[in-house]
Amino acid sequence: MADLRLVELSAATIVAVNTLSLKPGQEQFLAPVSYGIAATVMNPSTSWQRVVLDGDEVVGFVSANFDPEAHEEHFRSVLWRINVDADEQGRGVGSYAIAAVLSEARERGMDHVDVIYEPGVGGPETFFQRVGFQPVGETEYGEVVARVSV
């Protein structure tokens, strides 16, 4: 990791984001990137999407939403997606992206960030706990709701 930095998702980076690779078995825990992008584009004032670059190479993508008016508490300050290229996992890219999400949440006056994920072997739970998220509940579909204070 020479030079990690964030840039806004754009026409110049979206193709590379859509081709980020996953480790075997991870695909079952991740909706397609295009779905995540479409879901947050609906309200650009609350959505926050960034591409993680290492130098000029796209190595990750992170998407969050900050909407204090959201009907459900766990949607008010939420990490929607984090995707780190399979070859870059374990090198600090994900931790860097999460730190940026937490900083953005703080700047927007939020006191926490939630994440919703499906539990399972090979899933994201260990990573989320390592960066500070702790389970606080469950959705009606059995997904874990985890939270970290900012």
Backbone as a printed PyTorch tensor [residue, N CA C, xyz], in Angstrom:
tensor([[[  0.8460,  -1.1760,   0.0000],
         [  0.0000,   0.0000,   0.0000],
         [  0.8840,   1.2300,   0.0000]],

        [[  1.0140,   1.8010,  -1.1340],
         [  1.8730,   2.9700,  -1.2510],
         [  1.1610,   4.2310,  -0.8020]],

        [[  0.0110,   4.4820,  -1.3660],
         [ -0.6170,   5.7870,  -1.1790],
         [ -2.1330,   5.6580,  -1.2390]],

        [[ -2.7550,   5.2360,  -0.1300],
         [ -4.2100,   5.1050,  -0.1260],
         [ -4.8560,   6.4760,  -0.0770]],

        [[ -5.8930,   6.6230,  -0.8840],
         [ -6.6730,   7.8580,  -0.8660],
         [ -8.0730,   7.5430,  -1.3610]],

        [[ -8.9970,   8.4550,  -1.0500],
         [-10.3870,   8.2990,  -1.4730],
         [-10.7220,   9.3050,  -2.5500]],

        [[-11.5270,   8.8750,  -3.5070],
         [-12.0910,   9.7860,  -4.4990],
         [-13.5720,   9.4550,  -4.6250]],

        [[-14.3530,  10.4310,  -5.0470],
         [-15.7780,  10.1810,  -5.2570],
         [-15.9710,   9.2090,  -6.4110]],

        [[-17.0120,   8.4010,  -6.3040],
         [-17.3790,   7.5110,  -7.3950],
         [-17.7140,   8.3660,  -8.6070]],

        [[-17.1890,   7.9840,  -9.7630],
         [-17.4100,   8.7700, -10.9790],
         [-17.4500,   7.8450, -12.1890]],

        [[-17.7520,   8.4240, -13.3180],
         [-17.7490,   7.6570, -14.5650],
         [-16.3670,   7.0660, -14.8280]],

        [[-15.3300,   7.7490, -14.3780],
         [-13.9650,   7.2810, -14.6060],
         [-13.5990,   6.0780, -13.7360]],

        [[-14.2890,   5.8980, -12.5970],
         [-13.9170,   4.8130, -11.6790],
         [-14.9480,   3.6890, -11.5870]],

        [[-16.1480,   3.9110, -12.0840],
         [-17.2150,   2.9330, -11.8610],
         [-16.9390,   1.5810, -12.5220]],

        [[-16.3150,   1.5690, -13.6760],
         [-16.0240,   0.2930, -14.3390],
         [-15.0550,  -0.5210, -13.4880]],

        [[-14.0140,   0.1240, -12.9820],
         [-13.0470,  -0.5840, -12.1360],
         [-13.7000,  -1.0720, -10.8470]],

        [[-14.5830,  -0.2780, -10.2670],
         [-15.2900,  -0.6930,  -9.0500],
         [-16.1270,  -1.9360,  -9.3370]],

        [[-16.7880,  -1.9630, -10.4790],
         [-17.6320,  -3.1070, -10.8370],
         [-16.8360,  -4.3750, -11.1180]],

        [[-15.5380,  -4.2610, -11.3080],
         [-14.7260,  -5.4480, -11.5910],
         [-13.8360,  -5.8460, -10.4150]],

        [[-14.0300,  -5.2410,  -9.2370],
         [-13.2730,  -5.6790,  -8.0650],
         [-13.5600,  -7.1580,  -7.8220]],

        [[-12.5130,  -7.9250,  -7.5480],
         [-12.6930,  -9.3640,  -7.3530],
         [-12.9790,  -9.6900,  -5.8880]],

        [[-13.5460, -10.8600,  -5.6760],
         [-13.8540, -11.3570,  -4.3360],
         [-13.1050, -12.6610,  -4.1090]],

        [[-12.9050, -12.9980,  -2.8500],
         [-12.3510, -14.3040,  -2.5290],
         [-13.4720, -15.3310,  -2.6680]],

        [[-13.1260, -16.5950,  -2.9320],
         [-14.1560, -17.6250,  -3.0790],
         [-15.0940, -17.6500,  -1.8710]],

        [[-16.3880, -17.6990,  -2.1470],
         [-17.3970, -17.7550,  -1.1000],
         [-17.9220, -16.4040,  -0.6470]],

        [[-17.1980, -15.3160,  -0.9480],
         [-17.6410, -13.9990,  -0.4930],
         [-18.8350, -13.4750,  -1.2780]],

        [[-19.0140, -13.9410,  -2.4930],
         [-20.0950, -13.4160,  -3.3290],
         [-21.4710, -13.6090,  -2.6920]],

        [[-21.6370, -14.6330,  -1.8760],
         [-22.9410, -14.8670,  -1.2500],
         [-23.3020, -13.7970,  -0.2230]],

        [[-22.3220, -13.0090,   0.2160],
         [-22.5680, -11.9780,   1.2230],
         [-22.6790, -10.5840,   0.6240]],

        [[-22.6160, -10.4780,  -0.6860],
         [-22.5280,  -9.1720,  -1.3150],
         [-23.5190,  -9.0430,  -2.4640]],

        [[-24.3760,  -8.0330,  -2.3850],
         [-25.2540,  -7.7170,  -3.5170],
         [-24.3830,  -7.1090,  -4.6150]],

        [[-24.8090,  -7.1790,  -5.8630],
         [-24.0150,  -6.5880,  -6.9400],
         [-23.7440,  -5.1040,  -6.6900]],

        [[-22.5510,  -4.6520,  -7.0540],
         [-22.1710,  -3.2520,  -6.8540],
         [-23.1950,  -2.3220,  -7.4860]],

        [[-23.6550,  -2.6530,  -8.6810],
         [-24.6180,  -1.7900,  -9.3700],
         [-25.8850,  -1.5960,  -8.5450]],

        [[-26.3130,  -2.6330,  -7.8320],
         [-27.4990,  -2.5250,  -6.9800],
         [-27.2480,  -1.5430,  -5.8400]],

        [[-26.0900,  -1.6590,  -5.2190],
         [-25.7470,  -0.7550,  -4.1240],
         [-25.6560,   0.6870,  -4.5770]],

        [[-25.1030,   0.9030,  -5.7410],
         [-24.9860,   2.2560,  -6.2820],
         [-26.3660,   2.8110,  -6.5920]],

        [[-27.2000,   2.0270,  -7.2400],
         [-28.5450,   2.4950,  -7.5910],
         [-29.3550,   2.8200,  -6.3480]],

        [[-29.2130,   2.0370,  -5.2950],
         [-29.9950,   2.2490,  -4.0770],
         [-29.6580,   3.5700,  -3.4060]],

        [[-28.4000,   4.0040,  -3.4770],
         [-28.0250,   5.2260,  -2.7780],
         [-28.0850,   6.4660,  -3.6570]],

        [[-28.1400,   6.2920,  -4.9500],
         [-28.2050,   7.4540,  -5.8340],
         [-29.5350,   8.1870,  -5.6710]],

        [[-30.5190,   7.5260,  -5.1090],
         [-31.8370,   8.1270,  -4.9640],
         [-31.7970,   9.4420,  -4.1930]],

        [[-30.9280,   9.5920,  -3.2180],
         [-30.8210,  10.8380,  -2.4750],
         [-29.3520,  11.2240,  -2.3480]],

        [[-28.8340,  11.9550,  -3.3150],
         [-27.4150,  12.2910,  -3.3000],
         [-26.9850,  13.1510,  -2.1130]],

        [[-27.9190,  13.8240,  -1.4510],
         [-27.5160,  14.6470,  -0.3040],
         [-27.2170,  13.8010,   0.9320]],

        [[-27.7150,  12.5690,   0.9730],
         [-27.4440,  11.7210,   2.1350],
         [-26.4860,  10.5760,   1.8160]],

        [[-26.3130,  10.2500,   0.5500],
         [-25.4400,   9.1330,   0.2080],
         [-23.9870,   9.5910,   0.1120]],

        [[-23.0910,   8.6900,   0.4530],
         [-21.6490,   8.9720,   0.4590],
         [-20.9650,   7.7590,  -0.1360]],

        [[-20.4260,   7.8950,  -1.3460],
         [-19.7840,   6.7910,  -2.0520],
         [-18.3680,   7.1920,  -2.4230]],

        [[-17.4270,   6.3610,  -2.0400],
         [-16.0290,   6.6600,  -2.3210],
         [-15.3220,   5.4210,  -2.8560]],

        [[-14.3720,   5.6900,  -3.7270],
         [-13.5110,   4.6690,  -4.2910],
         [-12.1730,   4.7820,  -3.5720]],

        [[-11.6190,   3.6460,  -3.1690],
         [-10.3110,   3.6360,  -2.5200],
         [ -9.2650,   3.3470,  -3.5890]],

        [[ -8.3130,   4.2420,  -3.6920],
         [ -7.2130,   4.0780,  -4.6390],
         [ -5.9200,   3.8190,  -3.8790]],

        [[ -5.0770,   2.9660,  -4.4300],
         [ -3.7060,   2.7930,  -3.9640],
         [ -2.8530,   3.2890,  -5.1190]],

        [[ -2.3240,   4.5010,  -4.9700],
         [ -1.7180,   5.1680,  -6.1140],
         [ -2.8340,   5.5110,  -7.0740]],

        [[ -2.7830,   4.9450,  -8.2780],
         [ -3.8530,   5.1640,  -9.2520],
         [ -4.7160,   3.9230,  -9.4650]],

        [[ -4.4690,   2.8750,  -8.6850],
         [ -5.2070,   1.6190,  -8.8510],
         [ -6.4180,   1.5610,  -7.9160]],

        [[ -7.5750,   1.2030,  -8.4770],
         [ -8.7850,   1.0230,  -7.6730],
         [ -8.6390,  -0.2780,  -6.8830]],

        [[ -8.6910,  -0.1590,  -5.5420],
         [ -8.5390,  -1.3370,  -4.6830],
         [ -9.7570,  -1.5740,  -3.7920]],

        [[-10.7020,  -0.6210,  -3.7740],
         [-11.8700,  -0.8040,  -2.9290],
         [-12.9580,   0.2040,  -3.2110]],

        [[-14.1050,  -0.0420,  -2.6080],
         [-15.2700,   0.8300,  -2.7360],
         [-16.0120,   0.8100,  -1.4130]],

        [[-16.5020,   1.9650,  -0.9950],
         [-17.2770,   2.0560,   0.2370],
         [-18.4680,   2.9730,  -0.0050]],

        [[-19.6080,   2.5850,   0.5370],
         [-20.8310,   3.3600,   0.3690],
         [-21.5480,   3.4380,   1.7100]],

        [[-21.9390,   4.6450,   2.0780],
         [-22.6640,   4.8570,   3.3350],
         [-23.8030,   5.8260,   3.0780]],

        [[-24.6940,   5.9230,   4.0420],
         [-25.8040,   6.8590,   3.9490],
         [-26.0080,   7.4980,   5.3130]],

        [[-26.1830,   8.8110,   5.3100],
         [-26.3640,   9.5690,   6.5450],
         [-27.6450,  10.3770,   6.4160]],

        [[-28.7160,   9.8670,   7.0140],
         [-30.0280,  10.4900,   6.9020],
         [-30.7190,  10.4910,   8.2630]],

        [[-30.5760,  11.5780,   9.0240],
         [-31.1760,  11.6270,  10.3560],
         [-32.6980,  11.5130,  10.3340]],

        [[-33.3060,  11.6610,   9.1610],
         [-34.7670,  11.5860,   9.0350],
         [-35.2600,  10.1840,   8.6610]],

        [[-34.3520,   9.2370,   8.4780],
         [-34.7530,   7.8810,   8.0750],
         [-35.7250,   7.2930,   9.0930]],

        [[-36.6960,   6.5400,   8.5920],
         [-37.7390,   5.9830,   9.4550],
         [-37.2060,   4.9500,  10.4390]],

        [[-36.2170,   4.1700,  10.0220],
         [-35.6610,   3.1530,  10.9110],
         [-34.3120,   3.6240,  11.4300]],

        [[-34.1100,   3.4610,  12.7230],
         [-32.8820,   3.9200,  13.3800],
         [-31.6310,   3.4080,  12.6800]],

        [[-31.6100,   2.1230,  12.3220],
         [-30.3820,   1.5740,  11.7370],
         [-30.1460,   2.0180,  10.2910]],

        [[-31.0310,   2.8310,   9.7270],
         [-30.7850,   3.4090,   8.4030],
         [-30.3580,   4.8740,   8.4840]],

        [[-30.2810,   5.4430,   9.6590],
         [-29.9450,   6.8690,   9.7910],
         [-28.4720,   7.1500,   9.5350]],

        [[-27.6270,   6.2710,   9.9810],
         [-26.1870,   6.4010,   9.7680],
         [-25.6880,   4.9900,   9.5140]],

        [[-25.5530,   4.6370,   8.2350],
         [-25.3510,   3.2260,   7.9000],
         [-24.2810,   3.0350,   6.8290]],

        [[-23.4480,   2.0490,   7.0510],
         [-22.4970,   1.5810,   6.0550],
         [-23.2480,   0.5930,   5.1820]],

        [[-23.4620,   0.9550,   3.9210],
         [-24.2060,   0.0820,   3.0130],
         [-23.3150,  -0.9920,   2.4080]],

        [[-22.0960,  -0.6270,   2.0730],
         [-21.2490,  -1.5730,   1.3500],
         [-19.7820,  -1.2260,   1.5540]],

        [[-19.0000,  -2.2630,   1.6870],
         [-17.5510,  -2.1210,   1.5900],
         [-17.0730,  -3.3090,   0.7790]],

        [[-16.2910,  -3.0340,  -0.2260],
         [-15.7770,  -4.0730,  -1.1060],
         [-14.3070,  -3.7830,  -1.3500]],

        [[-13.4650,  -4.7090,  -0.9420],
         [-12.0240,  -4.5910,  -1.1600],
         [-11.6180,  -5.7200,  -2.0930]],

        [[-10.8500,  -5.3950,  -3.1150],
         [-10.4040,  -6.3940,  -4.0720],
         [ -9.7490,  -7.5680,  -3.3440]],

        [[-10.0180,  -8.7690,  -3.8120],
         [ -9.5180,  -9.9840,  -3.1530],
         [ -8.0120,  -9.9310,  -2.9140]],

        [[ -7.2590,  -9.4500,  -3.8920],
         [ -5.8000,  -9.4060,  -3.7580],
         [ -5.3260,  -8.3580,  -2.7580]],

        [[ -6.1960,  -7.4420,  -2.3830],
         [ -5.8230,  -6.3580,  -1.4660],
         [ -6.3280,  -6.5890,  -0.0420]],

        [[ -7.1550,  -7.6030,   0.1650],
         [ -7.7010,  -7.8630,   1.4980],
         [ -6.5900,  -8.2460,   2.4640]],

        [[ -6.7130,  -7.7650,   3.6980],
         [ -5.7070,  -8.0410,   4.7150],
         [ -4.5520,  -7.0600,   4.7200]],

        [[ -4.6330,  -6.0040,   3.9160],
         [ -3.5470,  -5.0260,   3.8190],
         [ -3.9240,  -3.6580,   4.3780]],

        [[ -5.0920,  -3.5500,   5.0300],
         [ -5.4790,  -2.2860,   5.6500],
         [ -6.4050,  -1.4170,   4.8240]],

        [[ -6.7640,  -1.8570,   3.6310],
         [ -7.6400,  -1.0640,   2.7620],
         [ -9.0160,  -0.8980,   3.3970]],

        [[ -9.5800,  -1.9870,   3.9010],
         [-10.9010,  -1.9300,   4.5230],
         [-10.9110,  -1.0710,   5.7750]],

        [[ -9.8920,  -1.2090,   6.6000],
         [ -9.7970,  -0.3880,   7.8180],
         [ -9.6910,   1.0880,   7.4670]],

        [[ -8.9360,   1.3910,   6.4210],
         [ -8.8060,   2.7690,   5.9460],
         [-10.1700,   3.3120,   5.5110]],

        [[-10.9120,   2.5160,   4.7650],
         [-12.2300,   2.9450,   4.2810],
         [-13.2050,   3.1470,   5.4390]],

        [[-13.1830,   2.2470,   6.4190],
         [-14.0770,   2.3800,   7.5720],
         [-13.7260,   3.6360,   8.3650]],

        [[-12.4510,   3.9070,   8.5520],
         [-12.0410,   5.1260,   9.2660],
         [-12.5880,   6.3630,   8.5610]],

        [[-12.5970,   6.3460,   7.2360],
         [-13.1330,   7.4830,   6.4750],
         [-14.6420,   7.6090,   6.6700]],

        [[-15.3570,   6.4870,   6.7030],
         [-16.8050,   6.5100,   6.9420],
         [-17.0910,   7.0920,   8.3240]],

        [[-16.3500,   6.6530,   9.3260],
         [-16.5650,   7.1440,  10.6890],
         [-16.2730,   8.6390,  10.7840]],

        [[-15.2510,   9.0880,  10.1000],
         [-14.9270,  10.5170,  10.0720],
         [-16.0500,  11.3160,   9.4210]],

        [[-16.5690,  10.8120,   8.3160],
         [-17.6760,  11.4900,   7.6260],
         [-18.9140,  11.5390,   8.5200]],

        [[-19.1900,  10.4500,   9.2190],
         [-20.3410,  10.4140,  10.1320],
         [-20.1900,  11.4850,  11.2140]],

        [[-18.9980,  11.5830,  11.7890],
         [-18.7260,  12.5990,  12.8090],
         [-18.9630,  13.9990,  12.2550]],

        [[-18.4290,  14.2550,  11.0650],
         [-18.5760,  15.5750,  10.4350],
         [-20.0380,  15.9180,  10.1780]],

        [[-20.8600,  14.9050,   9.9660],
         [-22.2880,  15.1290,   9.7130],
         [-23.1130,  15.1250,  11.0030]],

        [[-22.4470,  15.0610,  12.1440],
         [-23.1390,  15.1350,  13.4230],
         [-23.7300,  13.8290,  13.9290]],

        [[-23.3380,  12.7210,  13.3450],
         [-23.8330,  11.4150,  13.7900],
         [-23.0000,  10.9440,  14.9800]],

        [[-23.5880,  10.0980,  15.8210],
         [-22.8310,   9.5820,  16.9630],
         [-22.4890,   8.0950,  16.8210]],

        [[-22.9260,   7.4900,  15.7310],
         [-22.6310,   6.0820,  15.4860],
         [-22.7860,   5.7870,  13.9930]],

        [[-22.3170,   4.6150,  13.6100],
         [-22.5650,   4.0720,  12.2690],
         [-23.0120,   2.6280,  12.4680]],

        [[-24.0630,   2.2450,  11.7720],
         [-24.5410,   0.8630,  11.7900],
         [-24.1260,   0.1680,  10.4990]],

        [[-24.0940,  -1.1440,  10.5480],
         [-23.8970,  -1.9620,   9.3590],
         [-24.8430,  -3.1500,   9.4900]],

        [[-25.3510,  -3.6010,   8.3740],
         [-26.2630,  -4.7450,   8.3500],
         [-25.6130,  -5.8110,   7.4720]],

        [[-25.4950,  -7.0190,   8.0130],
         [-24.8530,  -8.0760,   7.2310],
         [-25.4590,  -9.4310,   7.5840]],

        [[-25.2480, -10.3720,   6.6790],
         [-25.6830, -11.7440,   6.9190],
         [-24.5500, -12.4840,   7.6100]],

        [[-24.8650, -13.1730,   8.7140],
         [-23.8260, -13.9540,   9.3760],
         [-23.5140, -15.2070,   8.5630]],

        [[-22.3380, -15.7520,   8.7740],
         [-21.9940, -16.9940,   8.1000],
         [-20.4980, -17.1660,   7.9580]],

        [[-20.0890, -18.4000,   7.7560],
         [-18.6830, -18.7210,   7.5670],
         [-18.1720, -18.0040,   6.3220]],

        [[-17.0570, -17.3120,   6.4610],
         [-16.4770, -16.5780,   5.3430],
         [-17.0940, -15.2150,   5.1320]],

        [[-18.0230, -14.8370,   5.9980],
         [-18.6980, -13.5440,   5.8780],
         [-17.9000, -12.4150,   6.5090]],

        [[-18.4890, -11.2420,   6.5680],
         [-17.7690, -10.0430,   6.9950],
         [-17.7310,  -9.8050,   8.5080]],

        [[-18.3600, -10.6660,   9.2930],
         [-18.5040, -10.3910,  10.7280],
         [-17.1700, -10.1620,  11.4400]],

        [[-16.1850, -11.0110,  11.1970],
         [-14.8850, -10.8700,  11.8590],
         [-14.2560,  -9.5210,  11.5340]],

        [[-14.3190,  -9.1270,  10.2720],
         [-13.7740,  -7.8190,   9.8840],
         [-14.5000,  -6.6990,  10.6130]],

        [[-15.8320,  -6.7210,  10.5800],
         [-16.5880,  -5.6420,  11.2230],
         [-16.2810,  -5.5570,  12.7170]],

        [[-16.1510,  -6.6870,  13.3740],
         [-15.8140,  -6.6530,  14.7980],
         [-14.4000,  -6.1200,  15.0160]],

        [[-13.4830,  -6.4720,  14.1330],
         [-12.1000,  -5.9970,  14.2570],
         [-12.0100,  -4.4750,  14.1450]],

        [[-12.8920,  -3.8640,  13.3530],
         [-12.8600,  -2.4010,  13.2070],
         [-13.8320,  -1.7100,  14.1630]],

        [[-14.3870,  -2.4650,  15.1200],
         [-15.1390,  -1.8470,  16.2010],
         [-16.6370,  -2.0470,  16.2390]],

        [[-17.2270,  -2.6270,  15.2100],
         [-18.6770,  -2.8470,  15.2100],
         [-19.0350,  -3.9810,  16.1750]],

        [[-20.1190,  -3.7890,  16.9230],
         [-20.6290,  -4.8120,  17.8250],
         [-22.1090,  -5.0430,  17.5300]],

        [[-22.5460,  -6.3010,  17.4980],
         [-23.9630,  -6.5800,  17.2310],
         [-24.8700,  -5.8980,  18.2580]],

        [[-25.9520,  -5.2830,  17.7450],
         [-26.9250,  -4.6170,  18.6230],
         [-28.3510,  -5.0860,  18.3410]],

        [[-28.5270,  -5.8960,  17.3170],
         [-29.8720,  -6.3480,  16.9910],
         [-29.8890,  -7.1780,  15.7300]],

        [[-31.0970,  -7.3550,  15.2290],
         [-31.3150,  -8.1850,  14.0530],
         [-32.4650,  -7.5940,  13.2490]],

        [[-32.3690,  -7.6880,  11.9300],
         [-33.4720,  -7.2310,  11.0880],
         [-34.5590,  -8.2970,  11.0700]],

        [[-35.6890,  -7.9510,  10.4990],
         [-36.7830,  -8.9150,  10.3850],
         [-36.4230, -10.0900,   9.4830]],

        [[-35.3250,  -9.9580,   8.7250],
         [-34.8890, -11.0180,   7.8140],
         [-33.7630, -11.8630,   8.3970]],

        [[-33.4030, -11.6150,   9.6620],
         [-32.3510, -12.3880,  10.3090],
         [-30.9510, -11.8650,  10.0860]],

        [[-30.8260, -10.6890,   9.4760],
         [-29.5060, -10.0970,   9.2870],
         [-29.0640,  -9.4350,  10.5950]],

        [[-27.7650,  -9.4040,  10.8240],
         [-27.2010,  -8.7790,  12.0130],
         [-27.1360,  -7.2720,  11.8060]],

        [[-27.5410,  -6.5160,  12.8220],
         [-27.3220,  -5.0700,  12.8500],
         [-26.2100,  -4.8500,  13.8650]],

        [[-25.1000,  -4.2670,  13.4220],
         [-23.9730,  -3.9890,  14.3110],
         [-23.7080,  -2.4900,  14.2990]],

        [[-23.1120,  -2.0020,  15.3830],
         [-22.9260,  -0.5560,  15.5460],
         [-21.5440,  -0.2580,  16.1090]],

        [[-21.0030,   0.8700,  15.6720],
         [-19.7790,   1.4150,  16.2540],
         [-20.0480,   2.8810,  16.5710]],

        [[-19.5990,   3.3130,  17.7260],
         [-19.7430,   4.7260,  18.0970],
         [-18.6660,   5.5400,  17.4070]],

        [[-19.0070,   6.7750,  17.0940],
         [-18.0170,   7.6710,  16.5120],
         [-17.7490,   8.7590,  17.5080]]])
